[in-house]
Amino acid sequence: MMKNVRWRLTLTALVIGLSVLAFYPPDKKINLGLDLKGGVHLVLRVQTDDALRSESEIASERLRDTLTRNSVAFTSIDVTAPDQFRISGVTNDAALRDATAEAESTFDRDSAGGVYTFKIKPNIANQLRDEAVTQALQTIERRVNELGVAEPVVARYSGRDQILVQLPGVTEVQRAKQVIRATAQLQFRLVDNATPFPSREAALQAYNNALPSDVEVLPGRLEGTGTAGTAGTVYYAVKKVSVVSGNELRSASPGLDQFNRPAVQFTLKQDAAQRFGNFTQANMGKPLGVVLDERVMSVANIQGRITDNGQIYGISREEMADLVITLKSGALPASLTYEEERTVGPSLGRESIEAGVLASLGGLGMVVLFMLVYYRLTGLNAIISIVVNLLILLGMMAYLGATMTLPGIAGFILTIGMGVDSNVLIFERIKEELAGGKAARAAVNAGFDRVWWTIVDTHVASLIAAAFLFQFGTGPIRGFATTLTIGLLSNVFTAVFVSRTVFELVLARRRQVQTLSI
């Protein structure tokens, strides 16, 4: 009998020791959520019209090139709405049909008086909007992870095009917002005039205020001026068509340029590298601009064939770090706007923790009082079981890296209730066995054996509910579900194994036991 008790006590002590070791000291080992640690709560809206406009612009520019190469006469090609563009002045309808055959898989075509209107098909438009939100969600998540935020929350919010971002413990709020929101649309475009203009008006005057349809004016900066302020801003006339874009990057890393200044080194994917190589070979001696988010970062003449390697220079060290993050995470398919921003201070988090601890201690105190009054000395057994359960719960959360939230503290309190419920079931069954005339040892064995499946049934049902909460809930709800799940699993161990060990330890010290203090 004592041998059986010894290994049970040894295992229990080992579990308690490992649990305490896992979470101590709790202020360093347990991750706190936004509501307890403080941080930033953001709700962003994805401007899905940008994704449609991008599709329309790409398709229109491709058609412009195709029509020009095939000598099909037209007056203009204009994007008139996010989901449509228009071709005017076409005289050869048959040639236009041949040139637009590929585009018509995505666009519906309509014609009237020599003007052809192409509009994105409704099902394609819905698909592009959904893909834009999904891609934005994944991109933001990668960027937040690169920022080094512990246990962030990035998830779809109530609206179809809204995203929730929670960053616990973040202090550099503006930097985080800039990194998250940066579209990182990297493009390589030919510069129509290598000499920069001092103002947009000067650039337009150079073209007699009539820019060619394939050229636009973008802001840039002089060498070494950085991005702070507008004193160093100049303007370039660049081609609208980009040979490669940011989503075709294979990697991006910090580095130094030939003058040991901060720069970003990048490599292109295989298909893009081949296309870029052919492009640079065909445009030897022409100026090429690196355009990031509609701003010309640098301009250099093409000296030879460039394939998969490149460099962005003329930036500060902080810009280099942020640019690497945004490029590595990929380009956002659409711009973002902030619908809601809340900052939770650390003091509020501390108050929440104190209130949660007081509530847990208060609940535990009431449980202790009830169990001792109603079940006498046997109530100590339940108290030991519940305390061990809470220690295991804290240890498992620290070991798994789970985040403690304010609803998670509610899960703690519910775990106390589940522990009481399991012990009450066992104790009541033992009392029935004692009332039936069984000896104490036989009554304890029968009580645990017959209640086992009842405990399993109740805990499995609760685990199913917790699984649904975790799957479909947002950050705080997931915190509650995580705490509840771990608490339920540890409660089966403590209520059945630890509690029975305490009973057997008491009974092993007495040879003939007919009654219990229950």
N, C-alpha and C positions, 0 to 999 in steps of 0.2 A: 504493500500500500504506500509506504513512505517513498519507495523508489519511484513510483508513478508520480507522486507529488513533487519530488525533487526535479524531475525533468520538466514538469509543467512550470514550476517556479523559475527554473533556469531559462526556459524559452521566454516566459513573460518578462523577466528582468532584461534579457537580451533585446527584446523588442522595444521596451521602454528606453533602454540606454541608447539604442540606435536612433530612436525618434528624437530624443532630447539632443543628441549630437547633431542631428540633421538640421534642427531649427534654431539652435543656440549659437550666437546671440540672435534673437528674433529680428532686431532692427537691421541686421545685415543679411540674414538668410532668407527672410520672407519678403517676396515682392508685393508691393502695395499698389493698388489701382489708382486711377485718377481721383476718385472721390476721397481717398485716404491720404495719398501722397501729394496731391496738388498737381497741376499741369494745365494742359490746354484741351478744350473741347471745341471741335470745328465741325460745321456742316457745310459741305461744298456742293455746288450744282455744276454738273457737266453741261457745257453749252453744246449740245448735240448737233445744233445747226452748223457748227464749225466742221464737223465730220462730213456732213452733206456738201457743204461748200467746197471742202477740199476735194471730194470726189468729182464735183462738177468742174472745178478748175483744172484738175489733172486731165479729165476727159476732154475738155475744151482745148487745152494746150496740145494734147496729142493729136486731136483732129486738125488743129492749125498746122502742125508739122506735116501731117499726112496730106492735107489738101495742097500745101505749098509744094511738097515733093512731087505730087502727081499733077501739078499745074492746073488745079481746079480753081477757077476764079471765084472770089468772094470779097465782100466789102469789109465785114467785121465779124468777130466772134466775141460775144460779151456774156458774162455770168450775170443774169438778171435777178436771180434769187438763190438762196442756199441750195435748192434742189433742182435748179434748171439753168440752162444757158441757151443762147440764141445765135444762129448764124444768119447773116444778112447778105443780100446781093449775090446769091448763087444763081448761075444761069444754066448749069449742066446738072440736072436732077439725077440722071443715071450715074454720073461719076460720084456725086455726093452719096448716093445710096451704097455704092461699093465701098466708099471710104468710111462710112458710119456703120457698117454691118456689125463690127465687134461691139461698138458702143450701144447698139440697140438691144443687147442682152441685159443691159442695166437701165437704159433710158427708154421712155416712150417718146416717139417722134411725131410732131405735128407740123404741118406746113400751111402757109397762107401768104399769097402775094410775094413769093420769092424769099420769105423769111421762114426759117426752120427753127422750131423750138424743141429742145430735148429736156424732158423732165424725168427725174429718177422715179422708177416704178414704186408704188406704195409699199409692197412687201420688201423691196430692197431698202427703201428708206427706213422702215422699222428695224430691219436687221442691222443697218449701219448705226442707228441710234443705240440699240442694245449693245452692239460690239464696242461702241465708243465708251459707254459706261463701264463695261466689263474690263476693257483694256486700261481705262483710267484707274479703276480700282486696283488692278494688279500693279500698275506702274507706281501709284502712290504707296502701295504696301512695300514695294522694293525700295523706294526712296526713304521711307520711314525707317526701314531696317538698316539702311546704310547710315542713317543719322545716329544709330546706336541707342535708340530709345528702347527701354526694357518693357516688354509686354504691351506694345501699342494695340489699339483697336482700330481696324480699318474695315468697314462693312457698308453695305447698301443701307440707306436710310429710308424714311417713309415714302418719299417720292420716287418715281421711276428713274429719275436722273440725278438723285441726290446720294452723297457719300458721307458717312460719319467717320471722323478721324479723332481719336483720343490719344494724347501723348502724355503719359504720366511723368512727372518730374522734369519736364522741359522748362528751361529758363530763358533760352534764346528764342523767344516766340517769333519774332520777325524773320529771323533766318530760317526757321523751320517752315514758316508760311511761304517764303520765297522759293525754297527748294521744292516744296510740294507742288506749288502752283506753276513753276517754270515749265513751259511746254516743251522746251529742249528740241525745237524743230531745227535740226542742223541740215543745211543745204550747201551745195557747191554750185555757184553760178558764175557764168562769164560776166565780167565787168565791161560795160559798153564804152566807158571812158575811164582810163586808169587814173586820171588826175581828179582828186576829190573836189567837190564844190563847197564853198563856205556856207551855203544855205540851200534850202529846197527850191526857193525862187530862182536862184542862180542856175541850178541844174535845169529847171524848166526853160529858162531863157535860152540856154545853150541849144535847146531843141525847138526854139521859137514857140514855146508853150504848146507844142504838139508832140508829145512823146509817142514813139512807135508803139504799136499794140503789144509787142512782145517785150517791152522795157518798162521798168518802174524805178522810182527813186526811193532809196532806203538810207536811213541814218547810219553812220559809222563813227570811227574815232581816229584821231591822229595817233601815231606811234608814241606809246609811253604816257598817254593822258589818262588811262584808266576809264572807269565808268562813273565816277563821282561827279555830279553836276553836268552841265551842258557846254562848259567852256571849250572842251576838246571835241565837240561834235562836228562832223563834216558829213557830206552826203555824196552818195555814189549812184550812178545810173547803171543798173544791173539787169540782166536778162531774167525773165520770169521763170523760165524752165530750169529746174535743177536736175543735174545728171544723176546724183545720188542724194539720199536723205539720211537723217539720223537713225531711223529704224532699220537701216541696213548696216549699222556698225556691229562689228564682232566684239570689240572690247575698247575700253578707254582707261587710261591710267595717267597719273601725274608725272611730270618730267621737267626737263629744262631745254630751252632752245639753244642756238649756237652762241648766244651771249650770256648763257647761264641765268636766264630769267625764267620765271614760272611758265610752264606750257602744259598742254594736254596732248598726249600721244594717243592716236587711235588707229585701229585697223578695220578694214571693211570685210564684209562677207564675200565669198568667192564670186558670186554672180555680179555683185556691185563692183568688185575689184576689176573684173574683166571689162565691164562697161566703162568704168572710170579710166582704165588704161587706154581703151580705144578713143575715148573722148579727149584725153590730154594729148594723145599722139596726133590727133586731127587738129588740135588748136595750139600748136607750139608757138610760143612767143606772145600769146594773148594773156591779158590779166585775168586771174581767177580769184573770186571772192569767197571767203568762208562766211556764210550767213547763219547766225543763230538767233532764232526768235525775231526774225525780220530786222536784224541789226547786223551790219557788216563788221565782222570781228577783225579780219585781216585781208589784205590783197597782195598777191604776188604773181609775177609772170611765170607761165608754164615753161620750164627749162628743158623738160624731158618727159618721157612717159612715166606716169605715176599710177601704181596699181593699188596695193592694199594698205599702204602706210601713209599717215599724214600727221599734221601737227597744227594745233591752234595756239597761237602765242599772243603776246601783247596784253596779258591779263595779270591781275594781282594774285598773290598766293591764296587768299581766301576765295576769290573767284575760281581759281583752279580747282580747289577742293570741292566746291559746290557744283562746278561744271562736270567734274568726273562722276559725281553722284547722279546727276540728272541724265548724263549720257549713258552711263552703265545701266540705269533703270529703264531706259527707253524713252521715246518721245510720247508725250500725251497726245491722244488723237484729237483732242478738243480743249479749248481753254476752260478754266474753272473760275467760278465766282464764289465768294464766301457769303453764305446765307445766314450763318450764325457763328458767333465766336464767344466762348466763355472761358475765363481763366479761373481755376480753382486754386486758392491760396493754400500753402502748407498749414497755416493756422487752422483753417476749417477742417483740413484732413486730420489734424491732431485732435480736434474737438470730437470729430466723428469716431475716431479710434477710442477715445476715453469714454464716450457715450456707449459704444458697442461693448467695451470691456465691462463697464458698470452693469449693462443689461445682462451680459453673460454671467457675471458673478451673482447678480441678483437672482437670476433664474436658477443658477446652481444652488444658491443658498436656500431658496424655497424648496427645491427638490430634496436637499439634504434634510431639511426640517421635516418634510412630509414622510420621507422614507424611514427616518428614525422613529417618528411618532407612530406610524402605522405598522411598520415591520420590525420595530425594536432593533436588536443588535444585528439582525440579518440585513437591515437597511445599510449598514456599513459596507456590506458586500456590493450592493448596487452603486454606492458612492465611489468605491475603488474602481469598479468597472467603468463608470462614466468618466472619471478623471483620466484613466489609462486611454480611453477612447479619444479624448480631446488631445492628449499628448501624441498619439499616433496620427491623428488628423493633422496637427501642426507639422509633424515630421514629414509626412507624405507630401504636404503642400510645398514645403521647402525643397524636398528631394526632387519633385517633379517640376519645380519652377513655376507652379501655379500662382496666379495673382489673387491676392486677398482684396476684396471689395467690400463696400458697406453691406450689400445684399449677402456677401459671403459670410459676414459676421452673423447675419440672420440665419444662415445655414448652420453656423456653429450652435446657435440657440436651439434650432430644430433638431440637431444631432443629440443634444442633451435630452430633448423630449423623446426621441426615438430610443435612446438608451434606457430611459425610465420605462417606456412602454414594454420593451423586451424583458426587463427585469421583473416588471409587474406580472407579465404573463407566466414567467417561470415561477415566481414566488407563489402566485395563486394556485398554480398546479401542484406545487409542493404541499401547500396547505390542504388541498383536497386529498392528496395521498396520505398525509398524516391523519386527517379526519377519518380516512377509511381503515385505519388501524395499522398502517405500515410503520416500521421503524424509521428513524431519521435518515440513515444511510440509504435505505431502499427507496424512501420517499424522494430524496434528492435525485437519485439516479433516474427514477421514473419520471420525475418532473422535467428534467432536461431532455430526456429521450422523447417524450410525448409532445413537447412544445417545439422541438426542432423544426419540423416542417411548417408550423405556423409562422415561425420567425422568418424562415426562408421565403415563404409566400408573401408576407408583408413587405419584406425588403426588396424582392424582385419587382413587385408592383411599383414601389417607390423609385427604384433604379430606372425603370422604363420611363416614368414621368420625368426624371432628371435628364435622361438621354434626349427626350424631345425638347426640353428647355435649352439644353446645350446646343442642339442642332439648329433650332429656329430662333433662339434668343440673341440679343445683342450683348455687348460687353458685360454690364452689370448682372444681367440675368445669367449669363454663362458663369460668372463668378459664383453666384448662388448655386448653380447646378454642379459646379466642380466641387465645392465644399460639401454639398449634400451627398454626392456620389462617394467621395472618399470617406465621409462620416458613416454612411450606410455600410460600406464594406468593413471598416474597422469595427463597427458596432457588432457585427456578427461574430467577430473574433472575441471581443471583450465580453459580450453578454453570454456567450456559450462557453468559451474556453477559459477566460480569466475568472469569470464569476464562479464557474465550477471548480477551478483550482483553489479558490479561497474556501469554498465549502469543504473540499476534500482535505485541505490543510487543517481546518478546525476539527473535522470528524476523525482524522488520523491520530489526533492527540488523545482521543477518548475511546476506550475499548467498547463500552456498551452505551450507546446513545439512543434514547427512545424519543426525545423531544428536541425541538429547536426553538430559539428565541425568535419566533416569526409570527 
